[in-house]
Amino acid sequence: MTDSSSADDDRARLRRAAAAHTAAAQDVEAFLRRLPDVPGPADITEYANLLTREEQMRADREAAADAAGITIGSLESDQGT
């Protein structure tokens, strides 16, 4: 017998992880919209931090998807272009 509350928890975790990843990606976009023509060291540091956060949120989302049983193989095509 499958525990439906566990499956519901996994899906809820996946939705939260997806929302967190979306928010992190939106933060990157907002940063890029206000980026000056000549970025300074602080801008580069902020960008690196934002990208690190976005990548971590993506990894969390993928882990949550795996836990919810939504696992996919590679998204890359096996065909060369």
N, CA, C and O atoms as a printed pandas DataFrame, in Angstrom:
     atom_number atom_name residue_name chain_id  residue_number  x_coord  y_coord  z_coord
0              1         N          MET        A               1    0.847   -1.184    0.000
1              2        CA          MET        A               1    0.000    0.000    0.000
2              3         C          MET        A               1    0.890    1.244    0.000
3              4         O          MET        A               1    1.831    1.352    0.786
4              5         N          THR        A               2    0.580    2.155   -0.875
5              6        CA          THR        A               2    1.355    3.390   -0.986
6              7         C          THR        A               2    0.818    4.420   -0.007
7              8         O          THR        A               2   -0.393    4.581    0.144
8              9         N          ASP        A               3    1.716    5.101    0.643
9             10        CA          ASP        A               3    1.329    6.148    1.586
10            11         C          ASP        A               3    1.052    7.426    0.798
11            12         O          ASP        A               3    1.978    8.102    0.350
12            13         N          SER        A               4   -0.232    7.751    0.632
13            14        CA          SER        A               4   -0.593    8.921   -0.174
14            15         C          SER        A               4   -0.143   10.226    0.477
15            16         O          SER        A               4    0.136   11.197   -0.227
16            17         N          SER        A               5   -0.068   10.265    1.803
17            18        CA          SER        A               5    0.378   11.495    2.459
18            19         C          SER        A               5    1.848   11.743    2.151
19            20         O          SER        A               5    2.266   12.895    2.034
20            21         N          SER        A               6    2.637   10.685    2.019
21            22        CA          SER        A               6    4.044   10.836    1.649
22            23         C          SER        A               6    4.161   11.370    0.227
23            24         O          SER        A               6    4.982   12.248   -0.040
24            25         N          ALA        A               7    3.349   10.851   -0.683
25            26        CA          ALA        A               7    3.352   11.329   -2.065
26            27         C          ALA        A               7    2.906   12.789   -2.128
27            28         O          ALA        A               7    3.463   13.585   -2.884
28            29         N          ASP        A               8    1.898   13.132   -1.326
29            30        CA          ASP        A               8    1.438   14.525   -1.276
30            31         C          ASP        A               8    2.536   15.438   -0.746
31            32         O          ASP        A               8    2.729   16.546   -1.247
32            33         N          ASP        A               9    3.267   14.959    0.289
33            34        CA          ASP        A               9    4.377   15.741    0.845
34            35         C          ASP        A               9    5.475   15.939   -0.192
35            36         O          ASP        A               9    6.045   17.025   -0.300
36            37         N          ASP        A              10    5.771   14.883   -0.958
37            38        CA          ASP        A              10    6.798   14.980   -2.000
38            39         C          ASP        A              10    6.397   15.990   -3.075
39            40         O          ASP        A              10    7.226   16.772   -3.538
40            41         N          ARG        A              11    5.136   15.969   -3.464
41            42        CA          ARG        A              11    4.673   16.925   -4.479
42            43         C          ARG        A              11    4.675   18.349   -3.937
43            44         O          ARG        A              11    5.006   19.288   -4.660
44            45         N          ALA        A              12    4.307   18.512   -2.672
45            46        CA          ALA        A              12    4.341   19.844   -2.060
46            47         C          ALA        A              12    5.775   20.355   -1.988
47            48         O          ALA        A              12    6.040   21.526   -2.258
48            49         N          ARG        A              13    6.699   19.467   -1.621
49            50        CA          ARG        A              13    8.113   19.847   -1.592
50            51         C          ARG        A              13    8.589   20.241   -2.987
51            52         O          ARG        A              13    9.334   21.209   -3.139
52            53         N          LEU        A              14    8.167   19.502   -3.994
53            54        CA          LEU        A              14    8.548   19.815   -5.373
54            55         C          LEU        A              14    8.006   21.178   -5.791
55            56         O          LEU        A              14    8.717   21.956   -6.428
56            57         N          ARG        A              15    6.760   21.473   -5.441
57            58        CA          ARG        A              15    6.190   22.787   -5.786
58            59         C          ARG        A              15    6.959   23.912   -5.099
59            60         O          ARG        A              15    7.228   24.946   -5.710
60            61         N          ARG        A              16    7.312   23.713   -3.831
61            62        CA          ARG        A              16    8.095   24.739   -3.114
62            63         C          ARG        A              16    9.471   24.913   -3.736
63            64         O          ARG        A              16    9.954   26.036   -3.885
64            65         N          ALA        A              17   10.098   23.808   -4.095
65            66        CA          ALA        A              17   11.423   23.880   -4.717
66            67         C          ALA        A              17   11.349   24.573   -6.075
67            68         O          ALA        A              17   12.238   25.349   -6.426
68            69         N          ALA        A              18   10.302   24.297   -6.832
69            70        CA          ALA        A              18   10.141   24.950   -8.133
70            71         C          ALA        A              18    9.912   26.449   -7.951
71            72         O          ALA        A              18   10.449   27.256   -8.710
72            73         N          ALA        A              19    9.125   26.819   -6.957
73            74        CA          ALA        A              19    8.885   28.244   -6.687
74            75         C          ALA        A              19   10.173   28.942   -6.261
75            76         O          ALA        A              19   10.435   30.072   -6.673
76            77         N          ALA        A              20   10.978   28.269   -5.435
77            78        CA          ALA        A              20   12.247   28.858   -4.993
78            79         C          ALA        A              20   13.203   29.021   -6.169
79            80         O          ALA        A              20   13.921   30.017   -6.256
80            81         N          HIS        A              21   13.213   28.045   -7.071
81            82        CA          HIS        A              21   14.075   28.153   -8.258
82            83         C          HIS        A              21   13.613   29.295   -9.150
83            84         O          HIS        A              21   14.432   30.051   -9.672
84            85         N          THR        A              22   12.315   29.418   -9.323
85            86        CA          THR        A              22   11.768   30.513  -10.125
86            87         C          THR        A              22   12.157   31.862   -9.522
87            88         O          THR        A              22   12.570   32.770  -10.243
88            89         N          ALA        A              23   12.025   31.992   -8.212
89            90        CA          ALA        A              23   12.383   33.243   -7.540
90            91         C          ALA        A              23   13.863   33.563   -7.723
91            92         O          ALA        A              23   14.229   34.717   -7.948
92            93         N          ALA        A              24   14.712   32.543   -7.626
93            94        CA          ALA        A              24   16.147   32.760   -7.805
94            95         C          ALA        A              24   16.452   33.208   -9.230
95            96         O          ALA        A              24   17.271   34.104   -9.435
96            97         N          ALA        A              25   15.802   32.596  -10.214
97            98        CA          ALA        A              25   16.001   32.997  -11.608
98            99         C          ALA        A              25   15.493   34.428  -11.835
99           100         O          ALA        A              25   16.099   35.191  -12.587
100          101         N          GLN        A              26   14.399   34.782  -11.194
101          102        CA          GLN        A              26   13.889   36.146  -11.314
102          103         C          GLN        A              26   14.845   37.151  -10.683
103          104         O          GLN        A              26   14.971   38.274  -11.171
104          105         N          ASP        A              27   15.515   36.761   -9.609
105          106        CA          ASP        A              27   16.515   37.643   -8.993
106          107         C          ASP        A              27   17.684   37.881   -9.944
107          108         O          ASP        A              27   18.211   38.992  -10.013
108          109         N          VAL        A              28   18.092   36.851  -10.675
109          110        CA          VAL        A              28   19.158   37.015  -11.672
110          111         C          VAL        A              28   18.698   37.985  -12.748
111          112         O          VAL        A              28   19.442   38.885  -13.140
112          113         N          GLU        A              29   17.476   37.804  -13.225
113          114        CA          GLU        A              29   16.943   38.691  -14.257
114          115         C          GLU        A              29   16.881   40.136  -13.763
115          116         O          GLU        A              29   17.277   41.055  -14.481
116          117         N          ALA        A              30   16.396   40.338  -12.561
117          118        CA          ALA        A              30   16.302   41.696  -12.010
118          119         C          ALA        A              30   17.688   42.324  -11.898
119          120         O          ALA        A              30   17.858   43.507  -12.194
120          121         N          PHE        A              31   18.665   41.553  -11.479
121          122        CA          PHE        A              31   20.033   42.060  -11.403
122          123         C          PHE        A              31   20.519   42.487  -12.778
123          124         O          PHE        A              31   21.097   43.563  -12.930
124          125         N          LEU        A              32   20.285   41.646  -13.780
125          126        CA          LEU        A              32   20.754   41.966  -15.129
126          127         C          LEU        A              32   20.063   43.200  -15.699
127          128         O          LEU        A              32   20.646   43.913  -16.516
128          129         N          ARG        A              33   18.841   43.455  -15.281
129          130        CA          ARG        A              33   18.127   44.653  -15.747
130          131         C          ARG        A              33   18.736   45.935  -15.171
131          132         O          ARG        A              33   18.685   46.985  -15.811
132          133         N          ARG        A              34   19.305   45.857  -13.978
133          134        CA          ARG        A              34   19.866   47.056  -13.352
134          135         C          ARG        A              34   21.392   47.115  -13.455
135          136         O          ARG        A              34   22.015   48.040  -12.934
136          137         N          LEU        A              35   21.992   46.131  -14.126
137          138        CA          LEU        A              35   23.442   46.069  -14.263
138          139         C          LEU        A              35   23.953   47.293  -15.025
139          140         O          LEU        A              35   23.446   47.600  -16.104
140          141         N          PRO        A              36   24.942   47.989  -14.483
141          142        CA          PRO        A              36   25.470   49.155  -15.190
142          143         C          PRO        A              36   26.231   48.748  -16.455
143          144         O          PRO        A              36   26.608   47.588  -16.621
144          145         N          ASP        A              37   26.444   49.709  -17.329
145          146        CA          ASP        A              37   27.170   49.447  -18.577
146          147         C          ASP        A              37   28.563   48.886  -18.315
147          148         O          ASP        A              37   29.052   48.032  -19.055
148          149         N          VAL        A              38   29.184   49.371  -17.266
149          150        CA          VAL        A              38   30.518   48.893  -16.898
150          151         C          VAL        A              38   30.419   48.294  -15.490
151          152         O          VAL        A              38   30.484   49.016  -14.495
152          153         N          PRO        A              39   30.260   46.971  -15.420
153          154        CA          PRO        A              39   30.139   46.335  -14.107
154          155         C          PRO        A              39   31.436   46.449  -13.306
155          156         O          PRO        A              39   32.537   46.314  -13.838
156          157         N          GLY        A              40   31.267   46.694  -12.040
157          158        CA          GLY        A              40   32.407   46.755  -11.135
158          159         C          GLY        A              40   32.586   45.442  -10.403
159          160         O          GLY        A              40   31.809   44.507  -10.598
160          161         N          PRO        A              41   33.599   45.368   -9.567
161          162        CA          PRO        A              41   33.852   44.132   -8.814
162          163         C          PRO        A              41   32.663   43.702   -7.947
163          164         O          PRO        A              41   32.374   42.511   -7.828
164          165         N          ALA        A              42   31.988   44.664   -7.352
165          166        CA          ALA        A              42   30.828   44.320   -6.525
166          167         C          ALA        A              42   29.715   43.713   -7.376
167          168         O          ALA        A              42   29.025   42.794   -6.935
168          169         N          ASP        A              43   29.538   44.226   -8.596
169          170        CA          ASP        A              43   28.522   43.674   -9.501
170          171         C          ASP        A              43   28.861   42.237   -9.876
171          172         O          ASP        A              43   27.987   41.370   -9.898
172          173         N          ILE        A              44   30.121   41.992  -10.167
173          174        CA          ILE        A              44   30.544   40.648  -10.551
174          175         C          ILE        A              44   30.364   39.683   -9.384
175          176         O          ILE        A              44   29.932   38.546   -9.577
176          177         N          THR        A              45   30.690   40.127   -8.193
177          178        CA          THR        A              45   30.495   39.291   -7.001
178          179         C          THR        A              45   29.020   38.995   -6.781
179          180         O          THR        A              45   28.644   37.857   -6.500
180          181         N          GLU        A              46   28.187   40.020   -6.908
181          182        CA          GLU        A              46   26.740   39.814   -6.732
182          183         C          GLU        A              46   26.204   38.839   -7.768
183          184         O          GLU        A              46   25.402   37.964   -7.440
184          185         N          TYR        A              47   26.639   38.981   -9.010
185          186        CA          TYR        A              47   26.196   38.084  -10.071
186          187         C          TYR        A              47   26.604   36.642   -9.761
187          188         O          TYR        A              47   25.805   35.718   -9.914
188          189         N          ALA        A              48   27.841   36.459   -9.330
189          190        CA          ALA        A              48   28.308   35.116   -8.979
190          191         C          ALA        A              48   27.465   34.524   -7.856
191          192         O          ALA        A              48   27.103   33.348   -7.900
192          193         N          ASN        A              49   27.155   35.328   -6.861
193          194        CA          ASN        A              49   26.327   34.855   -5.746
194          195         C          ASN        A              49   24.923   34.491   -6.210
195          196         O          ASN        A              49   24.365   33.480   -5.784
196          197         N          LEU        A              50   24.355   35.314   -7.080
197          198        CA          LEU        A              50   23.013   35.034   -7.596
198          199         C          LEU        A              50   22.998   33.751   -8.421
199          200         O          LEU        A              50   22.070   32.949   -8.313
200          201         N          LEU        A              51   24.029   33.559   -9.245
201          202        CA          LEU        A              51   24.090   32.339  -10.053
202          203         C          LEU        A              51   24.267   31.102   -9.180
203          204         O          LEU        A              51   23.665   30.061   -9.443
204          205         N          THR        A              52   25.088   31.215   -8.149
205          206        CA          THR        A              52   25.281   30.095   -7.230
206          207         C          THR        A              52   23.963   29.723   -6.565
207          208         O          THR        A              52   23.625   28.545   -6.451
208          209         N          ARG        A              53   23.214   30.743   -6.123
209          210        CA          ARG        A              53   21.914   30.495   -5.487
210          211         C          ARG        A              53   20.948   29.844   -6.472
211          212         O          ARG        A              53   20.249   28.893   -6.125
212          213         N          GLU        A              54   20.910   30.360   -7.706
213          214        CA          GLU        A              54   20.000   29.809   -8.709
214          215         C          GLU        A              54   20.352   28.353   -9.010
215          216         O          GLU        A              54   19.462   27.512   -9.132
216          217         N          GLU        A              55   21.635   28.056   -9.130
217          218        CA          GLU        A              55   22.059   26.677   -9.395
218          219         C          GLU        A              55   21.697   25.753   -8.234
219          220         O          GLU        A              55   21.296   24.610   -8.454
220          221         N          GLN        A              56   21.837   26.238   -7.003
221          222        CA          GLN        A              56   21.476   25.423   -5.841
222          223         C          GLN        A              56   19.970   25.166   -5.805
223          224         O          GLN        A              56   19.531   24.058   -5.496
224          225         N          MET        A              57   19.186   26.190   -6.122
225          226        CA          MET        A              57   17.731   26.017   -6.135
226          227         C          MET        A              57   17.320   25.042   -7.239
227          228         O          MET        A              57   16.370   24.278   -7.068
228          229         N          ARG        A              58   18.025   25.063   -8.363
229          230        CA          ARG        A              58   17.735   24.112   -9.437
230          231         C          ARG        A              58   18.056   22.692   -8.978
231          232         O          ARG        A              58   17.280   21.768   -9.221
232          233         N          ALA        A              59   19.188   22.519   -8.321
233          234        CA          ALA        A              59   19.559   21.197   -7.806
234          235         C          ALA        A              59   18.537   20.711   -6.778
235          236         O          ALA        A              59   18.178   19.534   -6.767
236          237         N          ASP        A              60   18.071   21.611   -5.921
237          238        CA          ASP        A              60   17.046   21.252   -4.934
238          239         C          ASP        A              60   15.754   20.835   -5.629
239          240         O          ASP        A              60   15.097   19.880   -5.217
240          241         N          ARG        A              61   15.397   21.565   -6.693
241          242        CA          ARG        A              61   14.187   21.230   -7.449
242          243         C          ARG        A              61   14.322   19.858   -8.088
243          244         O          ARG        A              61   13.381   19.066   -8.058
244          245         N          GLU        A              62   15.487   19.567   -8.667
245          246        CA          GLU        A              62   15.695   18.263   -9.283
246          247         C          GLU        A              62   15.641   17.139   -8.252
247          248         O          GLU        A              62   15.085   16.075   -8.525
248          249         N          ALA        A              63   16.218   17.367   -7.065
249          250        CA          ALA        A              63   16.169   16.366   -6.001
250          251         C          ALA        A              63   14.721   16.134   -5.551
251          252         O          ALA        A              63   14.318   14.999   -5.294
252          253         N          ALA        A              64   13.958   17.200   -5.461
253          254        CA          ALA        A              64   12.550   17.070   -5.073
254          255         C          ALA        A              64   11.762   16.329   -6.146
255          256         O          ALA        A              64   10.870   15.541   -5.831
256          257         N          ALA        A              65   12.086   16.578   -7.399
257          258        CA          ALA        A              65   11.412   15.861   -8.487
258          259         C          ALA        A              65   11.739   14.378   -8.425
259          260         O          ALA        A              65   10.860   13.535   -8.607
260          261         N          ASP        A              66   12.995   14.059   -8.169
261          262        CA          ASP        A              66   13.373   12.654   -8.027
262          263         C          ASP        A              66   12.597   11.996   -6.889
263          264         O          ASP        A              66   12.094   10.882   -7.039
264          265         N          ALA        A              67   12.500   12.686   -5.752
265          266        CA          ALA        A              67   11.780   12.152   -4.599
266          267         C          ALA        A              67   10.301   11.952   -4.905
267          268         O          ALA        A              67    9.663   11.052   -4.359
268          269         N          ALA        A              68    9.758   12.797   -5.781
269          270        CA          ALA        A              68    8.343   12.697   -6.148
270          271         C          ALA        A              68    8.115   11.701   -7.290
271          272         O          ALA        A              68    6.987   11.506   -7.741
272          273         N          GLY        A              69    9.205   11.075   -7.751
273          274        CA          GLY        A              69    9.067   10.084   -8.814
274          275         C          GLY        A              69    9.030   10.669  -10.199
275          276         O          GLY        A              69    8.617   10.003  -11.148
276          277         N          ILE        A              70    9.455   11.908  -10.328
277          278        CA          ILE        A              70    9.476   12.571  -11.636
278          279         C          ILE        A              70   10.939   12.711  -12.042
279          280         O          ILE        A              70   11.546   13.772  -11.896
280          281         N          THR        A              71   11.479   11.629  -12.548
281          282        CA          THR        A              71   12.879   11.596  -12.941
282          283         C          THR        A              71   12.948   11.479  -14.451
283          284         O          THR        A              71   12.245   10.669  -15.054
284          285         N          ILE        A              72   13.793   12.285  -15.050
285          286        CA          ILE        A              72   13.977   12.204  -16.496
286          287         C          ILE        A              72   15.456   11.970  -16.785
287          288         O          ILE        A              72   16.329   12.279  -15.974
288          289         N          GLY        A              73   15.698   11.425  -17.944
289          290        CA          GLY        A              73   17.078   11.246  -18.382
290          291         C          GLY        A              73   17.613   12.563  -18.902
291          292         O          GLY        A              73   17.125   13.633  -18.540
292          293         N          SER        A              74   18.587   12.478  -19.724
293          294        CA          SER        A              74   19.208   13.665  -20.288
294          295         C          SER        A              74   18.230   14.399  -21.196
295          296         O          SER        A              74   17.454   13.783  -21.927
296          297         N          LEU        A              75   18.282   15.716  -21.136
297          298        CA          LEU        A              75   17.466   16.523  -22.034
298          299         C          LEU        A              75   18.207   16.825  -23.334
299          300         O          LEU        A              75   17.640   17.398  -24.265
300          301         N          GLU        A              76   19.472   16.435  -23.387
301          302        CA          GLU        A              76   20.260   16.691  -24.575
302          303         C          GLU        A              76   19.912   15.674  -25.646
303          304         O          GLU        A              76   19.653   14.505  -25.360
304          305         N          SER        A              77   19.913   16.142  -26.872
305          306        CA          SER        A              77   19.614   15.288  -28.012
306          307         C          SER        A              77   20.779   14.341  -28.277
307          308         O          SER        A              77   21.940   14.715  -28.109
308          309         N          ASP        A              78   20.473   13.139  -28.684
309          310        CA          ASP        A              78   21.513   12.197  -29.067
310          311         C          ASP        A              78   22.005   12.465  -30.482
311          312         O          ASP        A              78   22.969   11.852  -30.940
312          313         N          GLN        A              79   21.340   13.381  -31.165
313          314        CA          GLN        A              79   21.699   13.699  -32.544
314          315         C          GLN        A              79   22.550   14.951  -32.578
315          316         O          GLN        A              79   22.279   15.921  -31.869
316          317         N          GLY        A              80   23.585   14.922  -33.408
317          318        CA          GLY        A              80   24.437   16.090  -33.564
318          319         C          GLY        A              80   23.771   17.125  -34.441
319          320         O          GLY        A              80   22.928   16.797  -35.275
320          321         N          THR        A              81   24.154   18.381  -34.251
321          322        CA          THR        A              81   23.598   19.449  -35.084
322          323         C          THR        A              81   24.678   20.101  -35.877
323          324         O          THR        A              81   24.410   21.027  -36.642
